[in-house]
Structure formats: structure tokens, C-alpha cells
Amino acid sequence: MRIYDVTLTISPTLPVWPGDPPVDLHRVSKMEEGEVCNVTRMNISVHTGTHVDAPYHFLAKGKTVETLDLKTLTGRAYVVEISNVDVVTAADIEAADIPPRTKRVLFKTRNSNHWTKNHSQFNTNFVGLSADAAKYLVERGVKLVGVDYLSVAPYEDTIPTHQILLKAGVIIVEGLDLSKISQGRYTFYCLPLKIAKADGAPARAMLIGV
């Protein structure tokens, strides 16, 4: 058994969605200044780094993050690598030959290269899933979709993909670091922070393989 940490490290250099607050980590208590312990204050968006989107993010009456089913957030998953595309379409997914009855699909694309180079600037040219890809996944019965950049949808067309997945009860995990992960079956664990009435939450995510 091997454990792969697929979580991005939260730091001031981590890219954030344009308009979201940058990561602010500030020590308010410092031992070198005579305090008995170190204490750090953190100011971030709930959609920082590796995070989960709750339906409430795009649906006015959708579920909030603390109500999401942990059974969906843990279990067998399939990592599928789709390279050399600018947008993942339904045809791309169909051609990828994902095993039948797969309930959790994590998409590894050229986005993963960004995390190996420690880029601090947000990249608007990331690979997202088209609306027809979202419909295809819903029709297949997929219950969790993970992606290797900060949005499941393309930068210029964010609403349709999110709404299709979230209306169908599909949990979205964004900002996974799949740079060291090969295509195949794994056990996935993703635990978002339990934040009351929130539209999302940062999460610690890992894959377990053999």
C-alpha cells in the first residue's frame, strides 16, 4: 500500500481565482518575541487550493459544505489522464475507457504540470470540463468529479459545468495535485473542513494505491 498526498500546500505563493483574497498567513503570537507559543492567523477563501465545491456555490438553495456525504468523499476512484486537449469533452471521456460503474473520477490533464513548476500566477488557460462532459458524467452515474486545477469548468465558461454537476448531486473537488499520479484505480479520501453554511471548504486529499 502506498499513500499519495494530492493536496496543494496553502501558502502566500499559491495561485487563487482572480478576485478572491490572496492567502494571508500572519503570526499573531511569536515565541521569539517572548510569547509562550506561536499562533498564526489565516485569511483565505473557502475555495483556496485543494477544496470541495458545495452545491450552494452555484445553486441558491443548494446544500452547504458541512452537509455533504462523507461516503461520497471516500472510496474507490479512477484517475484518468487526458492529455493534449484544451477542454475535456464528452467524446474525450468516452474514448478514455473509464471502467464501468466508476463513481469517482479524477481528471489528470496538462494542468498538473503547473504544480511541478511552483507557478504563483493564476493560469487562465487551464483545462476544464465542457458542459457536455458534465452531462456525460451525470448520465454515467458518477458521484464525484476531481480536477487538477482550481475550477472544474473552463475559465471563460464557468457556470454550465458547475450547475450541471451540482444540480445532479455530484461533489466537485478542485485543485488536486495529480502530477505524480499514474492513471488507474485508487482509494480516494477527501475531507473538507466542516464550515457552517459555507459554499465550499479547503480539504486534505489523498490517494491510496498498491
C-alpha positions in Angstrom: 0.0 0.0 0.0 1.2 3.5 -0.9 -0.2 6.8 0.2 -0.1 9.8 -2.2 -0.8 13.2 -0.8 -2.6 15.0 -3.7 -3.2 18.2 -1.7 -1.8 21.6 -2.6 0.2 23.4 0.1 -1.5 26.6 1.3 1.0 29.4 1.2 1.1 33.1 0.1 2.5 32.0 -3.2 -0.4 29.7 -4.1 -2.5 30.9 -7.0 -6.1 31.9 -6.3 -9.0 32.6 -8.5 -8.9 36.2 -9.8 -10.8 38.4 -7.4 -10.5 36.0 -4.5 -8.5 37.1 -1.5 -4.8 36.1 -1.6 -3.6 33.7 1.0 -2.6 35.7 4.1 -0.8 33.8 6.9 0.2 36.0 9.8 1.7 35.0 13.1 0.0 37.0 15.8 1.9 35.3 18.6 5.7 34.7 18.3 7.9 32.7 20.7 11.0 34.7 19.6 9.2 37.8 20.9 8.6 36.3 24.3 5.2 34.6 23.8 4.7 31.1 25.2 3.6 29.7 21.8 3.3 30.5 18.1 -0.2 31.3 16.8 -0.9 32.0 13.1 -4.0 33.8 11.7 -5.2 32.7 8.3 -7.3 34.7 5.8 -8.3 32.7 2.7 -11.3 32.0 0.5 -13.0 28.7 1.1 -12.1 27.9 -2.5 -8.4 28.1 -1.9 -6.0 25.3 -3.0 -7.4 21.8 -2.9 -11.1 22.3 -2.0 -14.6 21.0 -2.3 -17.4 22.9 -4.0 -20.8 22.5 -2.3 -23.9 22.9 -4.4 -24.6 26.3 -2.6 -21.6 27.6 -4.6 -23.7 27.9 -7.7 -27.2 27.0 -6.6 -29.0 29.5 -4.4 -30.8 26.8 -2.5 -28.1 24.1 -2.7 -26.6 22.1 0.2 -23.8 23.7 2.1 -20.4 22.0 2.6 -20.9 20.7 6.2 -23.9 18.6 4.9 -22.0 16.7 2.2 -22.0 12.9 2.4 -18.6 11.7 3.5 -19.3 8.3 1.9 -19.2 10.0 -1.4 -15.9 11.8 -0.5 -14.2 8.5 0.3 -13.9 5.3 -1.6 -12.7 3.7 -4.9 -11.8 6.2 -7.6 -10.3 6.2 -11.0 -7.7 8.6 -12.2 -7.9 9.2 -15.9 -5.2 11.0 -17.8 -6.4 13.1 -20.8 -3.6 15.0 -22.4 -3.3 17.4 -25.3 -6.7 18.9 -25.0 -7.8 22.4 -24.1 -11.2 21.4 -22.9 -12.3 17.9 -21.8 -15.4 16.9 -23.8 -17.8 14.0 -23.6 -16.1 12.4 -26.5 -12.7 12.6 -24.7 -14.2 10.9 -21.7 -15.9 8.2 -23.7 -12.6 7.5 -25.6 -10.7 7.2 -22.3 -12.5 3.9 -21.5 -13.2 4.6 -17.8 -14.2 1.3 -16.1 -18.0 0.7 -15.8 -19.8 1.6 -12.6 -17.0 4.0 -11.6 -18.5 6.5 -9.1 -15.5 8.8 -8.6 -13.4 10.1 -11.5 -10.3 12.3 -11.1 -9.0 14.0 -14.2 -5.3 14.4 -14.8 -4.5 16.9 -17.6 -1.7 19.2 -18.6 -2.8 21.3 -15.6 -0.8 19.0 -13.4 2.4 20.4 -14.9 1.7 23.7 -13.2 2.1 22.2 -9.7 5.6 20.8 -10.6 6.8 24.3 -11.5 5.5 26.1 -8.5 3.8 28.8 -10.5 2.4 31.5 -8.3 0.3 33.3 -11.0 -3.2 32.1 -11.9 -3.3 30.5 -15.3 -6.5 31.3 -17.2 -5.6 28.8 -19.9 -6.2 25.8 -17.7 -8.1 22.7 -18.9 -11.7 22.4 -17.7 -14.6 20.1 -18.4 -17.2 21.2 -21.0 -20.9 21.2 -20.3 -21.4 18.1 -22.4 -18.7 16.3 -20.4 -20.6 17.2 -17.2 -23.8 15.8 -18.7 -22.0 12.6 -19.8 -20.6 12.0 -16.3 -24.0 12.5 -14.7 -25.6 10.1 -17.1 -22.9 7.5 -16.2 -23.8 7.8 -12.6 -20.6 9.4 -11.4 -21.0 11.0 -8.0 -17.7 12.7 -7.5 -15.5 14.6 -10.0 -12.0 15.8 -9.2 -9.8 18.1 -11.3 -6.2 19.2 -11.3 -6.7 22.9 -11.4 -8.8 25.4 -9.4 -12.0 25.0 -11.4 -13.8 22.1 -12.9 -15.1 24.4 -15.7 -13.2 26.4 -18.3 -12.2 29.9 -17.2 -14.4 31.7 -19.8 -17.5 29.5 -19.2 -17.7 28.5 -15.6 -21.5 28.3 -14.9 -22.9 25.5 -17.0 -20.5 22.7 -16.0 -20.8 23.6 -12.3 -24.6 23.8 -12.4 -25.0 20.5 -14.3 -22.8 18.6 -11.8 -24.1 20.3 -8.7 -27.8 20.0 -9.6 -27.3 16.3 -10.1 -25.7 16.0 -6.6 -22.2 15.4 -7.9 -19.5 16.5 -5.5 -16.7 18.6 -7.1 -13.2 18.5 -5.8 -10.9 21.1 -7.3 -7.2 21.9 -7.0 -5.8 18.3 -6.8 -2.1 17.8 -7.4 -2.0 14.8 -9.6 1.5 15.4 -11.0 2.9 12.2 -9.5 -0.1 10.0 -10.1 -0.5 7.5 -12.9 -3.8 6.5 -14.5 -5.6 3.8 -12.7 -7.7 2.7 -9.7 -7.1 4.1 -6.2 -8.9 4.6 -3.0 -9.6 8.3 -2.5 -10.0 10.2 0.7 -11.1 13.8 0.8 -12.1 15.6 4.0 -13.3 19.2 3.6 -13.3 21.4 6.7 -16.7 21.4 8.4 -17.6 25.0 8.0 -21.2 26.0 8.8 -23.3 27.2 5.9 -20.3 27.5 3.5 -20.3 27.2 -0.3 -17.0 25.2 -0.1 -14.1 24.3 2.0 -10.4 23.6 1.8 -9.7 19.8 2.1 -6.9 17.4 2.7 -7.0 14.8 -0.1 -5.0 11.5 -0.6 -5.0 8.5 -2.9 -4.0 5.0 -1.7 -2.6 2.6 -4.3 -0.8 -0.6 -4.4 
